[in-house]
Amino acid sequence: MSFSRFRKYENTSFEFLGFEFRWAVSQKGKDIIKRRTSRTKLRKSIKNFSLWCKENRNNRIRRIVEMLNSKYRGYYNYYGVIGNSKGINEFYEATIKILYKWMNRRSQRKSFNWKEFRAKMKWYGLIKPRVVEKADNQIRFEECFA
């Protein structure tokens, strides 16, 4: 497989360890390697989360949020690299929609509307997506491929 910065306009991306690596141009005009969450890993994570919600929907909300924060921290620590904020936001939004769906299926009546649900999650301290990688790590990462 050819992965050269001189052939970056060809199909020269590859997947490795849950990331898709591809060439791009930085804001300063330099060639850089971009990383984003692999589409297959993202779909698999969302599907696994849906199964988890289905199994744990009857727990107390505080317990659900504690377990969910733990899952989010692990996901953000692994996939929260520079240039992948779109990927972790996509995961966050998809999981919030799934959680809302399963929380409303805990009884025959609808438990929440979106406004109440967001307020309840904020009250219990649900964490937001964030990039955890530092900028100096990006420089070391690019030096490995230079």
C-alpha positions as CSV (number, residue, x, y, z in Angstrom):
1,M,0.0,0.0,0.0
2,S,1.3,3.4,-0.9
3,F,0.9,6.1,1.8
4,S,2.9,9.0,0.6
5,R,2.3,12.7,1.0
6,F,3.0,13.1,-2.8
7,R,0.1,10.8,-3.6
8,K,-2.4,12.2,-1.1
9,Y,-5.1,12.9,-3.6
10,E,-5.3,9.2,-4.5
11,N,-7.1,6.8,-2.2
12,T,-4.3,6.5,0.3
13,S,-6.1,6.1,3.6
14,F,-5.9,3.1,5.8
15,E,-7.5,1.9,9.1
16,F,-5.4,0.8,12.1
17,L,-6.3,0.4,15.8
18,G,-9.8,1.9,15.3
19,F,-8.6,5.0,13.5
20,E,-8.6,6.0,9.8
21,F,-5.3,7.6,8.8
22,R,-5.3,9.9,5.7
23,W,-3.3,12.8,4.3
24,A,-4.6,16.4,4.6
25,V,-3.3,20.0,4.5
26,S,-3.1,22.0,7.7
27,Q,-4.3,25.5,8.2
28,K,-0.6,26.6,7.7
29,G,-0.5,24.8,4.4
30,K,1.7,21.9,5.5
31,D,1.0,18.2,4.8
32,I,-0.3,16.4,7.9
33,I,-1.7,13.0,8.7
34,K,-5.3,13.2,9.9
35,R,-6.8,10.7,12.3
36,R,-10.5,10.0,12.7
37,T,-12.6,7.3,14.2
38,S,-13.0,4.3,11.9
39,R,-16.6,4.2,10.6
40,T,-16.9,0.5,11.4
41,K,-15.6,1.0,15.0
42,L,-18.0,3.9,15.4
43,R,-21.0,1.9,14.3
44,K,-20.0,-1.0,16.5
45,S,-19.6,1.2,19.5
46,I,-23.0,2.7,19.0
47,K,-24.6,-0.7,18.6
48,N,-22.9,-2.0,21.7
49,F,-24.1,1.1,23.6
50,S,-27.7,0.5,22.4
51,L,-27.5,-3.0,23.8
52,W,-26.1,-1.7,27.1
53,C,-28.9,0.9,27.4
54,K,-31.5,-1.8,26.8
55,E,-30.1,-4.0,29.6
56,N,-29.5,-1.1,32.1
57,R,-32.5,1.1,31.5
58,N,-34.2,0.0,34.8
59,N,-31.4,1.2,37.0
60,R,-31.6,4.5,38.9
61,I,-30.7,7.5,36.8
62,R,-27.7,8.4,39.0
63,R,-26.3,4.9,38.5
64,I,-26.9,5.1,34.7
65,V,-25.1,8.4,34.5
66,E,-22.1,7.1,36.6
67,M,-21.7,4.1,34.3
68,L,-22.2,6.3,31.3
69,N,-19.6,8.8,32.4
70,S,-17.1,5.9,32.9
71,K,-17.8,4.8,29.3
72,Y,-17.5,8.3,27.9
73,R,-14.2,8.9,29.7
74,G,-12.7,5.7,28.3
75,Y,-14.0,6.5,24.8
76,Y,-12.7,10.1,24.9
77,N,-9.3,9.0,26.3
78,Y,-8.8,6.7,23.4
79,Y,-10.5,8.5,20.5
80,G,-10.1,12.1,21.8
81,V,-7.2,12.9,19.5
82,I,-6.5,16.2,17.8
83,G,-8.6,16.3,14.6
84,N,-11.2,13.8,15.7
85,S,-13.6,16.1,17.6
86,K,-16.2,15.5,14.9
87,G,-16.0,11.8,15.5
88,I,-16.4,12.0,19.3
89,N,-19.2,14.5,18.9
90,E,-21.0,12.1,16.5
91,F,-20.6,9.3,19.1
92,Y,-21.9,11.6,21.9
93,E,-25.0,12.7,19.9
94,A,-25.9,9.2,18.8
95,T,-25.6,7.8,22.3
96,I,-27.7,10.6,23.8
97,K,-30.5,9.9,21.3
98,I,-30.3,6.2,22.2
99,L,-30.3,6.9,25.9
100,Y,-33.3,9.2,25.5
101,K,-35.1,6.5,23.6
102,W,-34.5,3.8,26.2
103,M,-35.2,6.0,29.2
104,N,-38.6,6.8,27.8
105,R,-39.3,3.1,27.5
106,R,-39.1,2.4,31.2
107,S,-42.9,2.5,31.6
108,Q,-46.0,2.8,29.4
109,R,-45.9,6.6,29.6
110,K,-43.2,8.9,28.2
111,S,-40.9,9.9,31.0
112,F,-39.1,12.9,29.5
113,N,-39.2,15.4,26.7
114,W,-35.9,16.6,25.3
115,K,-35.8,19.7,27.4
116,E,-36.4,17.8,30.7
117,F,-34.0,15.0,29.6
118,R,-31.1,17.5,28.9
119,A,-31.8,19.3,32.2
120,K,-31.8,16.0,34.1
121,M,-28.5,14.8,32.5
122,K,-26.9,18.2,33.3
123,W,-28.2,17.9,36.9
124,Y,-26.6,14.5,37.3
125,G,-23.3,15.6,35.7
126,L,-23.1,13.9,32.4
127,I,-19.8,14.8,30.8
128,K,-19.4,16.4,27.4
129,P,-17.1,15.2,24.6
130,R,-13.6,16.7,24.6
131,V,-10.3,16.2,22.9
132,V,-7.8,15.0,25.6
133,E,-4.6,14.8,23.5
134,K,-2.1,17.6,24.0
135,A,-0.6,19.5,21.0
136,D,3.0,18.4,21.7
137,N,1.9,14.8,21.3
138,Q,0.7,15.6,17.7
139,I,4.2,16.9,16.9
140,R,5.8,13.6,18.2
141,F,3.2,11.6,16.2
142,E,4.0,13.3,13.0
143,E,7.7,12.9,13.6
144,C,7.2,9.1,13.6
145,F,5.9,9.1,10.1
146,A,8.4,11.7,8.7
